[in-house]
């Protein structure tokens, strides 16, 4: 059974005077996915999100949300009410309390009682700010404010959530809280498109990623496919003895592509072209060669390395 597409764009283009910010983008995101959008500043990520959120009119191209064409005029207001958009310059009203702020947006989305009060309690529990509901927004930390903005974005229970750099400037603990909330929203069935420069967060959260360069969508794939296709296997080796016998074994192994000696002079990072069975045989050969190994750890190149590698490929 083919999953329904939450987002589909056809030839989506946005031009500002002579500058093409988004160039002929065909994007497909399945329902229930967390899709990460990455790329350098100026790549077109924010403009793409603004068009999906109907905050920007496309120059050409079409947008479909859950199969329905998205129009900026008043012909499909119900569909637009099912979108949640958190821009990177989120609006806050410092003189309001947390409760009044959320209540204000709930009323804008025409939530009726008793559902409105019930919904406010639900989102305050999700963002872990129930004990701050009577506090003025001006007294909140940056992480709390960002969680409050997420609550405002989901108060009306959207089917699609668009998050533009939501963890920008947050400390590691605040980022961890935010990741937990995104996972909870995905488990509740929401489709989430999130852009970020913190690629380690995206690697932990996302099911698929898209990479933008100069307005083009140069890559779009599931995270699993991306790793399989573009991530080289790495093996971290440490020895208790002299490095020379280990390096000699590496030179003679047909599946060792290259290696680099680490700063401690006792460890080596090996780029290995074999599979898991080959790795096991490689480990056995080193033991049989009497190499006194203290570490043999298999891993893969991370999302950041893949992104940088793709960027160099585009530039060359």
Short mmCIF file of the C-alpha atoms (twelve columns), coordinates in Angstrom:
data_MODEL
# 
_entry.id   MODEL 
# 
loop_
_atom_site.group_PDB 
_atom_site.id 
_atom_site.type_symbol 
_atom_site.label_atom_id 
_atom_site.label_alt_id 
_atom_site.label_comp_id 
_atom_site.label_asym_id 
_atom_site.label_seq_id 
_atom_site.Cartn_x 
_atom_site.Cartn_y 
_atom_site.Cartn_z 
_atom_site.pdbx_PDB_model_num 
ATOM 1   C CA . UNK A 1   0.000   0.000   0.000   1 
ATOM 2   C CA . UNK A 2   1.426   3.382   -1.046  1 
ATOM 3   C CA . UNK A 3   1.385   6.008   1.693   1 
ATOM 4   C CA . UNK A 4   -0.465  9.248   1.068   1 
ATOM 5   C CA . UNK A 5   1.707   12.248  0.218   1 
ATOM 6   C CA . UNK A 6   1.430   15.009  2.821   1 
ATOM 7   C CA . UNK A 7   3.331   17.434  0.557   1 
ATOM 8   C CA . UNK A 8   3.852   17.401  -3.187  1 
ATOM 9   C CA . UNK A 9   5.256   20.314  -5.164  1 
ATOM 10  C CA . UNK A 10  5.536   20.484  -8.948  1 
ATOM 11  C CA . UNK A 11  8.021   22.865  -10.565 1 
ATOM 12  C CA . UNK A 12  7.866   25.177  -7.551  1 
ATOM 13  C CA . UNK A 13  9.805   28.374  -8.293  1 
ATOM 14  C CA . UNK A 14  10.146  31.719  -6.542  1 
ATOM 15  C CA . UNK A 15  11.944  34.635  -8.153  1 
ATOM 16  C CA . UNK A 16  12.699  38.008  -6.527  1 
ATOM 17  C CA . UNK A 17  13.607  40.443  -9.326  1 
ATOM 18  C CA . UNK A 18  16.608  38.708  -10.937 1 
ATOM 19  C CA . UNK A 19  17.297  36.349  -8.029  1 
ATOM 20  C CA . UNK A 20  15.765  32.864  -8.178  1 
ATOM 21  C CA . UNK A 21  15.415  31.791  -4.532  1 
ATOM 22  C CA . UNK A 22  13.679  28.454  -5.207  1 
ATOM 23  C CA . UNK A 23  14.271  26.838  -8.583  1 
ATOM 24  C CA . UNK A 24  11.923  24.235  -10.108 1 
ATOM 25  C CA . UNK A 25  11.563  22.140  -6.935  1 
ATOM 26  C CA . UNK A 26  9.684   18.823  -7.101  1 
ATOM 27  C CA . UNK A 27  9.313   17.725  -3.488  1 
ATOM 28  C CA . UNK A 28  7.429   14.715  -2.109  1 
ATOM 29  C CA . UNK A 29  6.941   14.066  1.612   1 
ATOM 30  C CA . UNK A 30  4.902   11.111  2.824   1 
ATOM 31  C CA . UNK A 31  2.282   11.483  5.543   1 
ATOM 32  C CA . UNK A 32  3.660   10.878  9.042   1 
ATOM 33  C CA . UNK A 33  7.268   11.648  8.135   1 
ATOM 34  C CA . UNK A 34  9.717   13.956  9.850   1 
ATOM 35  C CA . UNK A 35  11.495  15.477  6.861   1 
ATOM 36  C CA . UNK A 36  14.679  17.471  7.427   1 
ATOM 37  C CA . UNK A 37  15.601  20.326  5.095   1 
ATOM 38  C CA . UNK A 38  19.272  21.234  5.122   1 
ATOM 39  C CA . UNK A 39  21.487  23.579  3.161   1 
ATOM 40  C CA . UNK A 40  23.690  26.664  3.617   1 
ATOM 41  C CA . UNK A 41  22.293  30.140  4.243   1 
ATOM 42  C CA . UNK A 42  20.691  31.474  1.070   1 
ATOM 43  C CA . UNK A 43  19.918  27.996  -0.292  1 
ATOM 44  C CA . UNK A 44  16.161  28.714  -0.416  1 
ATOM 45  C CA . UNK A 45  14.934  26.728  2.607   1 
ATOM 46  C CA . UNK A 46  12.994  29.565  4.265   1 
ATOM 47  C CA . UNK A 47  11.441  30.714  0.980   1 
ATOM 48  C CA . UNK A 48  10.310  27.144  0.254   1 
ATOM 49  C CA . UNK A 49  8.746   26.883  3.723   1 
ATOM 50  C CA . UNK A 50  7.027   30.261  3.375   1 
ATOM 51  C CA . UNK A 51  5.425   29.124  0.113   1 
ATOM 52  C CA . UNK A 52  4.220   25.894  1.747   1 
ATOM 53  C CA . UNK A 53  2.772   27.987  4.594   1 
ATOM 54  C CA . UNK A 54  1.008   30.319  2.072   1 
ATOM 55  C CA . UNK A 55  3.056   33.245  3.414   1 
ATOM 56  C CA . UNK A 56  4.716   33.644  -0.002  1 
ATOM 57  C CA . UNK A 57  3.210   33.392  -3.472  1 
ATOM 58  C CA . UNK A 58  5.073   31.061  -5.879  1 
ATOM 59  C CA . UNK A 59  6.237   32.619  -9.144  1 
ATOM 60  C CA . UNK A 60  5.377   29.353  -10.907 1 
ATOM 61  C CA . UNK A 61  4.540   25.811  -9.845  1 
ATOM 62  C CA . UNK A 62  1.962   24.084  -7.703  1 
ATOM 63  C CA . UNK A 63  1.669   22.867  -4.107  1 
ATOM 64  C CA . UNK A 64  -0.524  19.973  -2.933  1 
ATOM 65  C CA . UNK A 65  -1.230  19.244  0.751   1 
ATOM 66  C CA . UNK A 66  -2.669  15.759  1.350   1 
ATOM 67  C CA . UNK A 67  -3.692  15.693  -2.314  1 
ATOM 68  C CA . UNK A 68  -5.489  19.059  -2.324  1 
ATOM 69  C CA . UNK A 69  -4.044  21.955  -4.284  1 
ATOM 70  C CA . UNK A 70  -2.990  24.813  -2.007  1 
ATOM 71  C CA . UNK A 71  -4.153  28.254  -3.092  1 
ATOM 72  C CA . UNK A 72  -3.400  31.594  -1.436  1 
ATOM 73  C CA . UNK A 73  -6.870  33.004  -2.096  1 
ATOM 74  C CA . UNK A 74  -9.920  32.160  0.022   1 
ATOM 75  C CA . UNK A 75  -10.990 29.034  -1.850  1 
ATOM 76  C CA . UNK A 76  -9.623  26.470  0.618   1 
ATOM 77  C CA . UNK A 77  -9.504  28.032  4.118   1 
ATOM 78  C CA . UNK A 78  -10.133 24.681  5.824   1 
ATOM 79  C CA . UNK A 79  -6.899  23.297  4.373   1 
ATOM 80  C CA . UNK A 80  -4.898  26.340  5.485   1 
ATOM 81  C CA . UNK A 81  -6.240  25.965  9.023   1 
ATOM 82  C CA . UNK A 82  -4.649  22.516  9.104   1 
ATOM 83  C CA . UNK A 83  -1.145  23.999  8.639   1 
ATOM 84  C CA . UNK A 84  1.136   24.987  11.507  1 
ATOM 85  C CA . UNK A 85  4.074   27.289  10.721  1 
ATOM 86  C CA . UNK A 86  6.858   28.317  13.096  1 
ATOM 87  C CA . UNK A 87  9.125   30.884  11.395  1 
ATOM 88  C CA . UNK A 88  12.628  31.584  12.655  1 
ATOM 89  C CA . UNK A 89  11.552  35.066  13.823  1 
ATOM 90  C CA . UNK A 90  8.657   33.881  15.982  1 
ATOM 91  C CA . UNK A 91  6.330   36.544  17.442  1 
ATOM 92  C CA . UNK A 92  5.881   36.810  21.220  1 
ATOM 93  C CA . UNK A 93  3.959   39.266  23.385  1 
ATOM 94  C CA . UNK A 94  6.077   39.716  26.502  1 
ATOM 95  C CA . UNK A 95  3.365   41.383  28.608  1 
ATOM 96  C CA . UNK A 96  0.964   38.410  28.269  1 
ATOM 97  C CA . UNK A 97  0.974   35.342  30.487  1 
ATOM 98  C CA . UNK A 98  1.657   31.930  28.954  1 
ATOM 99  C CA . UNK A 99  -2.019  30.960  29.308  1 
ATOM 100 C CA . UNK A 100 -3.364  34.207  27.801  1 
ATOM 101 C CA . UNK A 101 -0.957  33.961  24.865  1 
ATOM 102 C CA . UNK A 102 -2.107  30.438  23.970  1 
ATOM 103 C CA . UNK A 103 -5.738  31.304  24.640  1 
ATOM 104 C CA . UNK A 104 -5.457  34.254  22.233  1 
ATOM 105 C CA . UNK A 105 -4.244  32.008  19.391  1 
ATOM 106 C CA . UNK A 106 -6.782  29.304  20.235  1 
ATOM 107 C CA . UNK A 107 -9.540  31.914  19.828  1 
ATOM 108 C CA . UNK A 108 -8.022  33.083  16.513  1 
ATOM 109 C CA . UNK A 109 -8.358  29.494  15.295  1 
ATOM 110 C CA . UNK A 110 -11.979 29.521  16.581  1 
ATOM 111 C CA . UNK A 111 -11.589 26.739  19.110  1 
ATOM 112 C CA . UNK A 112 -14.820 26.567  21.152  1 
ATOM 113 C CA . UNK A 113 -15.286 25.731  24.801  1 
ATOM 114 C CA . UNK A 114 -14.898 23.255  26.409  1 
ATOM 115 C CA . UNK A 115 -12.426 22.058  23.757  1 
ATOM 116 C CA . UNK A 116 -10.371 25.268  23.937  1 
ATOM 117 C CA . UNK A 117 -9.505  24.938  27.634  1 
ATOM 118 C CA . UNK A 118 -8.884  21.211  27.205  1 
ATOM 119 C CA . UNK A 119 -6.520  21.890  24.314  1 
ATOM 120 C CA . UNK A 120 -4.591  24.536  26.273  1 
ATOM 121 C CA . UNK A 121 -3.990  22.037  29.081  1 
ATOM 122 C CA . UNK A 122 -2.881  19.391  26.540  1 
ATOM 123 C CA . UNK A 123 -0.264  21.558  24.852  1 
ATOM 124 C CA . UNK A 124 1.026   22.966  28.169  1 
ATOM 125 C CA . UNK A 125 1.595   19.394  29.338  1 
ATOM 126 C CA . UNK A 126 3.364   18.522  26.093  1 
ATOM 127 C CA . UNK A 127 5.743   21.502  26.285  1 
ATOM 128 C CA . UNK A 128 6.200   21.026  30.071  1 
ATOM 129 C CA . UNK A 129 5.149   24.587  30.942  1 
ATOM 130 C CA . UNK A 130 2.038   23.806  33.007  1 
ATOM 131 C CA . UNK A 131 3.700   25.290  36.109  1 
ATOM 132 C CA . UNK A 132 4.422   28.505  34.159  1 
ATOM 133 C CA . UNK A 133 0.909   29.105  32.804  1 
ATOM 134 C CA . UNK A 134 0.407   32.240  34.940  1 
ATOM 135 C CA . UNK A 135 3.950   33.598  34.327  1 
ATOM 136 C CA . UNK A 136 4.580   36.553  32.059  1 
ATOM 137 C CA . UNK A 137 6.334   35.606  28.836  1 
ATOM 138 C CA . UNK A 138 9.078   38.170  29.568  1 
ATOM 139 C CA . UNK A 139 10.221  36.016  32.532  1 
ATOM 140 C CA . UNK A 140 10.751  32.843  30.458  1 
ATOM 141 C CA . UNK A 141 14.103  31.488  29.268  1 
ATOM 142 C CA . UNK A 142 14.833  31.295  25.534  1 
ATOM 143 C CA . UNK A 143 14.183  27.550  25.532  1 
ATOM 144 C CA . UNK A 144 10.832  28.012  27.277  1 
ATOM 145 C CA . UNK A 145 9.849   30.736  24.813  1 
ATOM 146 C CA . UNK A 146 10.667  28.469  21.905  1 
ATOM 147 C CA . UNK A 147 8.571   25.657  23.407  1 
ATOM 148 C CA . UNK A 148 5.724   28.141  23.901  1 
ATOM 149 C CA . UNK A 149 5.954   29.104  20.222  1 
ATOM 150 C CA . UNK A 150 5.710   25.430  19.288  1 
ATOM 151 C CA . UNK A 151 2.595   25.182  21.467  1 
ATOM 152 C CA . UNK A 152 1.091   28.177  19.661  1 
ATOM 153 C CA . UNK A 153 1.887   26.498  16.319  1 
ATOM 154 C CA . UNK A 154 0.092   23.237  17.231  1 
ATOM 155 C CA . UNK A 155 -2.796  24.643  19.324  1 
ATOM 156 C CA . UNK A 156 -5.266  24.036  16.463  1 
ATOM 157 C CA . UNK A 157 -4.055  20.442  15.831  1 
ATOM 158 C CA . UNK A 158 -2.575  20.890  12.343  1 
ATOM 159 C CA . UNK A 159 -1.934  17.919  10.052  1 
ATOM 160 C CA . UNK A 160 1.300   19.472  8.763   1 
ATOM 161 C CA . UNK A 161 3.900   21.275  10.850  1 
ATOM 162 C CA . UNK A 162 6.502   23.568  9.218   1 
ATOM 163 C CA . UNK A 163 9.402   24.451  11.528  1 
ATOM 164 C CA . UNK A 164 12.093  26.881  10.306  1 
ATOM 165 C CA . UNK A 165 15.284  26.676  12.421  1 
ATOM 166 C CA . UNK A 166 13.370  25.877  15.638  1 
ATOM 167 C CA . UNK A 167 16.473  25.011  17.727  1 
ATOM 168 C CA . UNK A 168 18.569  28.005  16.650  1 
ATOM 169 C CA . UNK A 169 20.386  29.462  19.649  1 
ATOM 170 C CA . UNK A 170 19.161  26.847  22.114  1 
ATOM 171 C CA . UNK A 171 21.481  25.103  24.570  1 
ATOM 172 C CA . UNK A 172 21.896  21.283  24.439  1 
ATOM 173 C CA . UNK A 173 19.289  20.605  27.165  1 
ATOM 174 C CA . UNK A 174 16.707  22.857  25.487  1 
ATOM 175 C CA . UNK A 175 17.426  21.135  22.146  1 
ATOM 176 C CA . UNK A 176 16.894  17.746  23.790  1 
ATOM 177 C CA . UNK A 177 13.494  18.877  25.146  1 
ATOM 178 C CA . UNK A 178 12.547  20.122  21.690  1 
ATOM 179 C CA . UNK A 179 13.544  16.809  20.066  1 
ATOM 180 C CA . UNK A 180 11.363  14.924  22.558  1 
ATOM 181 C CA . UNK A 181 8.360   17.099  21.680  1 
ATOM 182 C CA . UNK A 182 8.882   16.599  17.929  1 
ATOM 183 C CA . UNK A 183 9.021   12.817  18.439  1 
ATOM 184 C CA . UNK A 184 5.777   12.949  20.453  1 
ATOM 185 C CA . UNK A 185 4.064   14.929  17.680  1 
ATOM 186 C CA . UNK A 186 5.221   12.441  15.048  1 
ATOM 187 C CA . UNK A 187 3.924   9.547   17.160  1 
ATOM 188 C CA . UNK A 188 0.573   11.375  17.271  1 
ATOM 189 C CA . UNK A 189 0.489   11.177  13.446  1 
ATOM 190 C CA . UNK A 190 1.637   14.654  12.459  1 
ATOM 191 C CA . UNK A 191 3.781   15.257  9.361   1 
ATOM 192 C CA . UNK A 192 6.698   17.561  10.147  1 
ATOM 193 C CA . UNK A 193 9.019   19.518  7.847   1 
ATOM 194 C CA . UNK A 194 11.936  20.948  9.805   1 
ATOM 195 C CA . UNK A 195 14.956  22.971  8.695   1 
ATOM 196 C CA . UNK A 196 18.043  23.235  10.866  1 
ATOM 197 C CA . UNK A 197 21.777  23.799  10.813  1 
ATOM 198 C CA . UNK A 198 22.151  21.385  13.765  1 
ATOM 199 C CA . UNK A 199 22.543  18.269  11.634  1 
ATOM 200 C CA . UNK A 200 23.053  15.928  14.597  1 
ATOM 201 C CA . UNK A 201 19.503  16.796  15.739  1 
ATOM 202 C CA . UNK A 202 18.086  16.109  12.277  1 
ATOM 203 C CA . UNK A 203 19.927  12.795  12.043  1 
ATOM 204 C CA . UNK A 204 18.247  11.733  15.288  1 
ATOM 205 C CA . UNK A 205 14.779  13.024  14.392  1 
ATOM 206 C CA . UNK A 206 14.247  12.619  10.662  1 
ATOM 207 C CA . UNK A 207 12.998  9.772   8.525   1 
ATOM 208 C CA . UNK A 208 14.025  11.589  5.306   1 
ATOM 209 C CA . UNK A 209 16.098  14.608  4.327   1 
ATOM 210 C CA . UNK A 210 16.295  17.060  1.462   1 
ATOM 211 C CA . UNK A 211 19.410  19.061  0.630   1 
ATOM 212 C CA . UNK A 212 19.101  22.471  -1.018  1 
ATOM 213 C CA . UNK A 213 21.827  24.350  -2.873  1 
ATOM 214 C CA . UNK A 214 21.327  27.702  -4.641  1 
ATOM 215 C CA . UNK A 215 17.569  27.222  -4.827  1 
ATOM 216 C CA . UNK A 216 17.698  23.667  -6.179  1 
ATOM 217 C CA . UNK A 217 16.667  20.522  -4.298  1 
ATOM 218 C CA . UNK A 218 19.809  18.538  -5.097  1 
ATOM 219 C CA . UNK A 219 19.009  15.503  -2.939  1 
ATOM 220 C CA . UNK A 220 15.847  14.028  -1.423  1 
ATOM 221 C CA . UNK A 221 15.856  10.554  0.088   1 
ATOM 222 C CA . UNK A 222 15.148  8.568   3.210   1 
ATOM 223 C CA . UNK A 223 17.904  8.846   5.772   1 
ATOM 224 C CA . UNK A 224 18.538  5.111   5.457   1 
ATOM 225 C CA . UNK A 225 18.999  5.332   1.672   1 
ATOM 226 C CA . UNK A 226 21.262  8.349   2.048   1 
ATOM 227 C CA . UNK A 227 23.536  6.554   4.490   1 
ATOM 228 C CA . UNK A 228 23.634  3.413   2.332   1 
ATOM 229 C CA . UNK A 229 24.529  5.375   -0.790  1 
ATOM 230 C CA . UNK A 230 26.814  8.133   0.459   1 
ATOM 231 C CA . UNK A 231 28.155  7.189   3.868   1 
ATOM 232 C CA . UNK A 232 31.409  5.262   3.967   1 
ATOM 233 C CA . UNK A 233 31.947  2.750   6.741   1 
ATOM 234 C CA . UNK A 234 34.562  3.747   9.282   1 
ATOM 235 C CA . UNK A 235 36.405  1.549   11.754  1 
ATOM 236 C CA . UNK A 236 38.184  3.100   14.718  1 
ATOM 237 C CA . UNK A 237 41.160  0.983   15.784  1 
ATOM 238 C CA . UNK A 238 43.361  1.396   18.852  1 
ATOM 239 C CA . UNK A 239 46.452  -0.632  19.657  1 
ATOM 240 C CA . UNK A 240 48.437  -1.116  22.836  1 
ATOM 241 C CA . UNK A 241 51.627  -1.667  20.886  1 
ATOM 242 C CA . UNK A 242 53.602  0.040   18.147  1 
ATOM 243 C CA . UNK A 243 51.535  1.434   15.256  1 
ATOM 244 C CA . UNK A 244 53.808  0.098   12.518  1 
ATOM 245 C CA . UNK A 245 52.609  -3.547  12.559  1 
ATOM 246 C CA . UNK A 246 48.990  -2.325  12.432  1 
ATOM 247 C CA . UNK A 247 49.697  0.051   9.537   1 
ATOM 248 C CA . UNK A 248 51.459  -2.750  7.703   1 
ATOM 249 C CA . UNK A 249 48.328  -4.922  7.980   1 
ATOM 250 C CA . UNK A 250 46.172  -2.042  6.717   1 
ATOM 251 C CA . UNK A 251 48.369  -1.584  3.634   1 
ATOM 252 C CA . UNK A 252 47.912  -5.239  2.700   1 
ATOM 253 C CA . UNK A 253 44.124  -5.423  3.131   1 
ATOM 254 C CA . UNK A 254 42.144  -5.075  -0.096  1 
ATOM 255 C CA . UNK A 255 39.049  -3.533  1.537   1 
ATOM 256 C CA . UNK A 256 40.920  -0.761  3.364   1 
ATOM 257 C CA . UNK A 257 40.512  2.341   1.183   1 
ATOM 258 C CA . UNK A 258 42.489  4.787   3.325   1 
ATOM 259 C CA . UNK A 259 43.233  5.628   6.932   1 
ATOM 260 C CA . UNK A 260 44.318  8.451   9.179   1 
ATOM 261 C CA . UNK A 261 46.355  8.279   12.376  1 
ATOM 262 C CA . UNK A 262 44.639  10.029  15.294  1 
ATOM 263 C CA . UNK A 263 46.291  12.617  17.520  1 
ATOM 264 C CA . UNK A 264 47.022  10.134  20.325  1 
ATOM 265 C CA . UNK A 265 49.265  8.169   17.891  1 
ATOM 266 C CA . UNK A 266 47.730  4.925   19.184  1 
ATOM 267 C CA . UNK A 267 44.474  5.052   17.198  1 
ATOM 268 C CA . UNK A 268 43.658  4.903   13.500  1 
ATOM 269 C CA . UNK A 269 40.458  5.759   11.633  1 
ATOM 270 C CA . UNK A 270 40.041  3.350   8.730   1 
ATOM 271 C CA . UNK A 271 37.713  3.856   5.746   1 
ATOM 272 C CA . UNK A 272 36.490  0.368   4.939   1 
ATOM 273 C CA . UNK A 273 34.569  -0.703  1.809   1 
ATOM 274 C CA . UNK A 274 33.328  -4.082  3.063   1 
ATOM 275 C CA . UNK A 275 30.124  -5.186  4.792   1 
ATOM 276 C CA . UNK A 276 29.637  -6.446  8.362   1 
ATOM 277 C CA . UNK A 277 30.908  -9.938  7.557   1 
ATOM 278 C CA . UNK A 278 34.010  -8.414  5.960   1 
ATOM 279 C CA . UNK A 279 34.540  -6.320  9.106   1 
ATOM 280 C CA . UNK A 280 34.405  -9.464  11.253  1 
ATOM 281 C CA . UNK A 281 36.965  -11.191 9.004   1 
ATOM 282 C CA . UNK A 282 39.136  -8.067  9.121   1 
ATOM 283 C CA . UNK A 283 39.077  -8.122  12.920  1 
ATOM 284 C CA . UNK A 284 40.008  -11.825 12.948  1 
ATOM 285 C CA . UNK A 285 42.965  -11.201 10.587  1 
ATOM 286 C CA . UNK A 286 44.328  -8.463  12.883  1 
ATOM 287 C CA . UNK A 287 44.060  -10.750 15.934  1 
ATOM 288 C CA . UNK A 288 45.770  -13.594 14.040  1 
ATOM 289 C CA . UNK A 289 48.549  -11.130 13.146  1 
ATOM 290 C CA . UNK A 290 49.049  -10.618 16.919  1 
ATOM 291 C CA . UNK A 291 48.058  -6.941  16.826  1 
ATOM 292 C CA . UNK A 292 47.260  -6.005  20.476  1 
ATOM 293 C CA . UNK A 293 43.950  -4.245  19.797  1 
ATOM 294 C CA . UNK A 294 42.240  -2.328  22.602  1 
ATOM 295 C CA . UNK A 295 39.415  -0.999  20.400  1 
ATOM 296 C CA . UNK A 296 37.650  -2.020  17.189  1 
ATOM 297 C CA . UNK A 297 34.591  0.142   16.619  1 
ATOM 298 C CA . UNK A 298 32.518  0.212   13.402  1 
ATOM 299 C CA . UNK A 299 30.553  3.333   12.528  1 
ATOM 300 C CA . UNK A 300 29.440  5.387   9.519   1 
ATOM 301 C CA . UNK A 301 30.113  8.894   8.289   1 
ATOM 302 C CA . UNK A 302 27.510  11.180  9.833   1 
ATOM 303 C CA . UNK A 303 24.951  13.453  8.160   1 
ATOM 304 C CA . UNK A 304 27.241  16.470  8.414   1 
ATOM 305 C CA . UNK A 305 30.002  14.654  6.513   1 
ATOM 306 C CA . UNK A 306 27.532  13.578  3.813   1 
ATOM 307 C CA . UNK A 307 26.259  17.156  3.501   1 
ATOM 308 C CA . UNK A 308 29.776  18.583  3.167   1 
ATOM 309 C CA . UNK A 309 30.688  15.898  0.653   1 
ATOM 310 C CA . UNK A 310 27.635  16.685  -1.474  1 
ATOM 311 C CA . UNK A 311 28.398  20.395  -1.233  1 
ATOM 312 C CA . UNK A 312 31.921  19.863  -2.589  1 
ATOM 313 C CA . UNK A 313 30.504  17.699  -5.385  1 
ATOM 314 C CA . UNK A 314 28.088  20.480  -6.399  1 
ATOM 315 C CA . UNK A 315 30.861  23.098  -6.302  1 
ATOM 316 C CA . UNK A 316 33.274  21.090  -8.447  1 
# 
